[in-house]
């Protein structure tokens, strides 16, 4: 019974110690991570695995920027399609369909304008 109490005491105490340590050192840990990510040569090595955090973060940002640009381009393309459809075939649609198409056109215009403003 004493052995079980000792094991429980160890299991309960180490998570508490880790949490307290992280809370106490969160500011220095955060600064260290930011420094590793923002530097070009920031490397982290855990056992046999070595990662260049600065390069990884830069490549990640570039990938996200590319995906954002693709999304904007697709939205601009869809907006153009809707405008052409409205101009050429608008009278064929029901009033509800025209209203829905106009709502989509307006929303796409707003979103593409916002994206253009963020890019500038």
C-alpha positions in Angstrom: 0.0 0.0 0.0 2.9 2.4 0.8 4.4 1.7 -2.7 1.1 2.7 -4.3 1.0 5.9 -2.3 4.6 6.7 -3.4 3.9 6.0 -7.0 0.7 8.2 -6.9 2.7 11.0 -5.2 5.3 10.9 -8.0 2.7 10.8 -10.8 0.8 13.7 -9.2 3.8 15.8 -8.5 5.7 15.7 -11.9 2.8 17.2 -14.0 2.3 19.9 -11.4 6.1 20.7 -11.5 6.0 20.8 -15.3 3.0 23.1 -15.4 4.5 25.4 -12.7 7.8 25.5 -14.6 6.1 26.3 -17.9 4.1 29.1 -16.3 7.1 30.6 -14.6 9.3 30.4 -17.7 6.6 31.1 -20.4 8.0 34.5 -21.3 11.6 33.3 -21.8 10.3 30.3 -23.7 8.1 32.5 -25.9 11.1 34.8 -26.7 13.3 31.8 -27.5 10.7 30.4 -29.9 10.2 33.7 -31.6 14.0 34.2 -31.9 14.4 30.8 -33.5 11.5 31.3 -35.9 12.5 34.8 -37.0 16.2 34.1 -37.5 17.5 32.7 -40.7 19.7 30.2 -39.0 17.4 29.2 -36.1 17.8 25.5 -35.7 16.3 23.1 -33.2 17.7 19.7 -32.6 15.8 17.0 -30.6 17.7 13.7 -30.7 18.5 12.8 -34.3 16.0 15.3 -35.7 17.2 18.8 -36.6 14.9 21.4 -38.0 15.7 24.9 -39.3 12.8 26.8 -37.8 13.5 30.1 -39.5 13.6 28.6 -42.9 10.5 26.5 -42.1 8.5 29.5 -40.9 9.5 31.5 -44.0 8.5 28.7 -46.4 5.2 28.3 -44.5 4.4 32.0 -44.8 5.2 31.8 -48.5 2.9 28.8 -49.0 0.1 30.5 -47.1 0.6 33.7 -49.2 0.4 31.6 -52.4 -2.8 29.9 -51.3 -4.3 33.2 -50.4 -3.5 34.6 -53.8 -5.0 31.5 -55.5 -8.2 32.0 -53.4 -8.4 35.7 -54.4 -7.9 34.8 -58.1 -10.6 32.2 -57.9 -13.0 34.6 -56.3 -12.2 37.3 -59.0 -12.8 34.7 -61.7 -16.1 33.6 -60.2 -17.1 37.3 -59.9 -16.4 37.8 -63.6 -18.4 34.7 -64.5 -21.4 35.9 -62.4 -21.2 39.4 -64.0 -21.2 38.0 -67.5 -24.0 35.6 -66.7 -26.1 38.4 -65.2 -25.4 40.7 -68.2 -26.2 38.1 -70.9 -28.8 35.9 -69.3 -30.2 37.9 -66.4 -33.8 38.2 -67.9 -34.0 34.4 -68.2 -33.7 33.9 -64.4 -36.5 34.2 -61.9 -36.6 37.4 -59.7 -35.4 35.2 -56.8 -32.5 33.8 -58.8 -31.5 37.3 -60.0 -31.6 38.6 -56.4 -29.5 35.7 -55.2 -27.0 36.2 -58.0 -26.8 39.9 -57.2 -26.1 39.1 -53.5 -23.3 36.8 -54.5 -21.9 39.4 -56.9 -22.0 42.1 -54.2 -20.4 39.8 -51.6 -17.6 38.7 -54.0 -16.9 42.3 -54.9 -16.6 43.2 -51.3 -14.3 40.3 -50.5 -12.1 40.9 -53.5 -11.8 44.6 -52.7 -10.9 43.8 -49.1 -8.2 41.3 -50.4 -6.9 44.0 -52.8 -6.7 46.5 -50.0 -4.8 44.1 -47.7 -2.3 43.4 -50.5 -1.6 47.1 -50.8 
